[in-house]
Structure formats: structure tokens, C-alpha cells
Amino acid sequence: MPIYAYRCEECGFAKDVLQKISDPQLTDCPSCGKSTFKKQLTAAGFQLKGTGWYVTDFRGGSAPATGVASAAKTEAPAAAAPAPAPAKSTSEG
């Protein structure tokens, strides 16, 4: 079941609620009792579990091994990053 973030527009009370997708949205604030309790738009947090899924999959930017050799595989040399500017001294004396 997903966790939804709610916030009251009147008093600012916020609460995370564990609900089924089919459950109706909450509208009454548990703090002030007004009908200004709204569901917030938040990023979904989830984790894939089971065989074949790993936390490190696709993290490095390289494609997973498929067992098929590519016809022409070339790599561009990495561009050198510019050197950071020296820090300025702000001490007064």
C-alpha cells in the first residue's frame, strides 16, 4: 500500500497516511477539523525486490551485458575537467 502525504491548507498540519489506491482521499483535517486537508504531490519511493533486480543495476550508465558482441564499439576519450580557481584570501590585517 502506498503512503500519501497530506497537509491542511488552513492550519498547516501535515501527516503521512498509509492508504489503498482505491481508498477515498481524506478531506477533514484531524487537527482543526476543517475540510481543507489535501493530498500533496510527492515523489514516489519504491524499491524493486526479487530475483534479477539489484540496487546497482543501471547505476553506472553502462548497458547490461546481453551476450551479443557489438559490431563497432568505440569510446570517446573523457574530457579533462577544468582546474578549480584558486581560493581568494579574505583576511584583512
C-alpha positions as CSV (number, residue, x, y, z in Angstrom):
1,M,0.0,0.0,0.0
2,P,1.3,3.5,-0.8
3,I,1.9,6.2,1.7
4,Y,0.4,9.5,0.8
5,A,1.4,12.9,2.3
6,Y,-1.5,15.2,3.3
7,R,-1.4,18.8,4.5
8,C,-4.1,21.1,5.8
9,E,-4.3,24.4,3.9
10,E,-5.9,26.1,6.9
11,C,-3.7,25.2,9.9
12,G,-0.6,23.6,8.2
13,F,-1.0,20.2,9.9
14,A,0.8,17.6,7.9
15,K,0.6,13.8,8.1
16,D,1.6,10.7,6.1
17,V,-1.2,8.2,5.6
18,L,-1.0,4.6,4.6
19,Q,-3.9,4.0,2.2
20,K,-5.0,1.7,-0.6
21,I,-5.1,3.2,-4.1
22,S,-8.9,2.6,-4.1
23,D,-9.5,4.4,-0.8
24,P,-11.1,7.8,-1.0
25,Q,-9.0,10.9,-0.3
26,L,-9.1,12.3,3.1
27,T,-10.7,15.8,3.3
28,D,-11.2,16.6,7.0
29,C,-8.1,17.8,8.9
30,P,-7.6,15.7,12.1
31,S,-6.1,18.8,13.8
32,C,-8.5,21.6,13.1
33,G,-11.5,19.6,11.7
34,K,-11.9,21.8,8.6
35,S,-12.3,20.4,5.1
36,T,-9.0,21.7,3.8
37,F,-6.9,18.5,4.2
38,K,-5.3,18.0,0.7
39,K,-3.2,15.2,-0.7
40,Q,0.3,16.5,-1.6
41,L,2.2,15.7,-4.8
42,T,5.4,13.9,-3.7
43,A,8.0,11.7,-5.3
44,A,7.2,8.0,-5.1
45,G,9.8,6.0,-3.2
46,F,9.9,2.3,-4.0
47,Q,12.4,-0.5,-4.2
48,L,12.3,-3.4,-6.7
49,K,12.7,-6.8,-5.0
50,G,13.0,-10.3,-6.3
51,T,15.4,-12.2,-8.4
52,G,17.1,-10.2,-11.2
53,W,16.8,-6.8,-9.6
54,Y,19.7,-5.3,-7.8
55,V,20.2,-1.8,-6.3
56,T,23.3,-1.3,-8.5
57,D,21.5,-2.1,-11.8
58,F,21.9,0.7,-14.4
59,R,23.6,3.0,-11.9
60,G,27.0,3.1,-13.7
61,G,25.5,4.3,-17.0
62,S,26.7,1.3,-19.0
63,A,24.3,-1.1,-20.6
64,P,23.8,-4.5,-19.1
65,A,25.6,-7.4,-20.7
66,T,23.4,-9.2,-23.2
67,G,25.9,-11.8,-24.5
68,V,25.9,-10.2,-28.0
69,A,29.1,-8.5,-29.2
70,S,28.6,-5.1,-30.8
71,A,29.9,-4.6,-34.3
72,A,31.7,-1.4,-33.7
73,K,32.3,-0.3,-30.2
74,T,34.2,2.9,-29.8
75,E,34.7,5.0,-26.7
76,A,35.3,8.8,-26.8
77,P,38.1,9.9,-24.5
78,A,37.0,11.6,-21.3
79,A,37.2,15.3,-21.4
80,A,39.5,16.8,-18.8
81,A,37.7,18.9,-16.2
82,P,38.9,22.5,-15.8
83,A,41.1,23.1,-12.8
84,P,39.3,24.9,-10.0
85,A,40.1,28.6,-9.5
86,P,42.4,29.3,-6.5
87,A,40.6,30.5,-3.4
88,K,40.9,34.2,-2.7
89,S,42.2,35.3,0.7
90,T,39.7,37.5,2.6
91,S,41.8,38.1,5.6
92,E,42.4,41.8,6.5
93,G,45.2,42.9,8.6
